[in-house]
Amino acid sequence: MADVQVDDQGRPEPPLAGGEAATLLGDYEAKIATLERMVGRQAVEIEFLKGALQQGRSPRSAPMSVIAGPAVSPSLKDAG
């Protein structure tokens, strides 16, 4: 691989001089680096959401209300 210059954030910069192949290579390396960062962020998000899902699960022994949580016991005064 050619000597690639990187910016202050570690992204490869396109070559200042060179042929079409060098320019394409620089462009593709920049795109690859961008995609690698995106995949890394998504992996972190997935792990976070997996942990949140595990912590947020409630026991299935009690019936749950769709709106607010545990089902409310019916009372006779509400029936009328």
C-alpha positions as CSV (number, residue, x, y, z in Angstrom):
1,M,0.0,0.0,0.0
2,A,1.2,3.5,-0.8
3,D,2.3,6.0,1.8
4,V,-1.0,7.5,2.9
5,Q,-1.3,10.9,4.6
6,V,-3.8,11.1,7.4
7,D,-5.6,14.1,8.9
8,D,-5.8,15.0,12.6
9,Q,-8.7,12.5,13.1
10,G,-6.8,9.6,11.5
11,R,-8.7,9.7,8.2
12,P,-6.7,9.1,5.0
13,E,-6.4,12.2,2.8
14,P,-6.5,11.9,-1.0
15,P,-3.1,12.3,-2.5
16,L,-2.1,15.7,-3.7
17,A,-0.3,14.5,-6.8
18,G,-0.6,11.3,-8.7
19,G,-2.6,9.5,-11.3
20,E,-6.1,8.4,-11.4
21,A,-5.4,5.1,-9.6
22,A,-3.8,7.0,-6.6
23,T,-6.7,9.3,-6.4
24,L,-9.2,6.4,-6.5
25,L,-7.2,4.5,-3.9
26,G,-7.2,7.6,-1.6
27,D,-10.9,8.0,-2.1
28,Y,-11.6,4.4,-1.4
29,E,-9.4,4.3,1.7
30,A,-11.3,7.4,3.1
31,K,-14.6,5.7,2.4
32,I,-13.4,2.5,4.1
33,A,-12.3,4.4,7.1
34,T,-15.7,6.2,7.3
35,L,-17.5,2.9,7.1
36,E,-15.3,1.3,9.7
37,R,-16.1,4.1,12.1
38,M,-19.8,3.7,11.4
39,V,-19.7,0.0,12.0
40,G,-17.8,0.5,15.3
41,R,-20.4,3.0,16.5
42,Q,-23.2,0.7,15.5
43,A,-21.6,-2.2,17.4
44,V,-21.3,-0.1,20.5
45,E,-25.0,0.9,20.2
46,I,-26.0,-2.7,19.7
47,E,-24.2,-3.8,22.9
48,F,-25.7,-0.9,24.8
49,L,-29.2,-1.8,23.7
50,K,-28.7,-5.5,24.5
51,G,-27.7,-4.5,28.0
52,A,-30.6,-2.2,28.3
53,L,-33.0,-4.9,27.1
54,Q,-31.6,-7.4,29.6
55,Q,-32.0,-4.9,32.5
56,G,-35.5,-3.8,31.4
57,R,-37.0,-7.2,31.2
58,S,-39.6,-7.8,33.9
59,P,-40.8,-11.1,35.2
60,R,-43.7,-12.5,33.1
61,S,-45.5,-14.0,36.1
62,A,-47.8,-11.0,36.6
63,P,-50.1,-9.7,33.9
64,M,-49.1,-6.4,32.4
65,S,-51.2,-3.5,31.2
66,V,-50.4,-2.3,27.7
67,I,-50.4,1.3,28.9
68,A,-48.7,1.5,32.2
69,G,-47.5,-1.7,33.7
70,P,-49.1,-4.2,36.1
71,A,-52.8,-4.7,35.5
72,V,-55.1,-2.9,37.9
73,S,-57.5,-5.1,39.9
74,P,-61.1,-4.4,38.9
75,S,-63.2,-2.7,41.6
76,L,-66.9,-2.9,42.0
77,K,-67.4,0.9,42.0
78,D,-65.8,1.1,38.5
79,A,-68.3,-1.5,37.1
80,G,-71.3,0.7,37.5
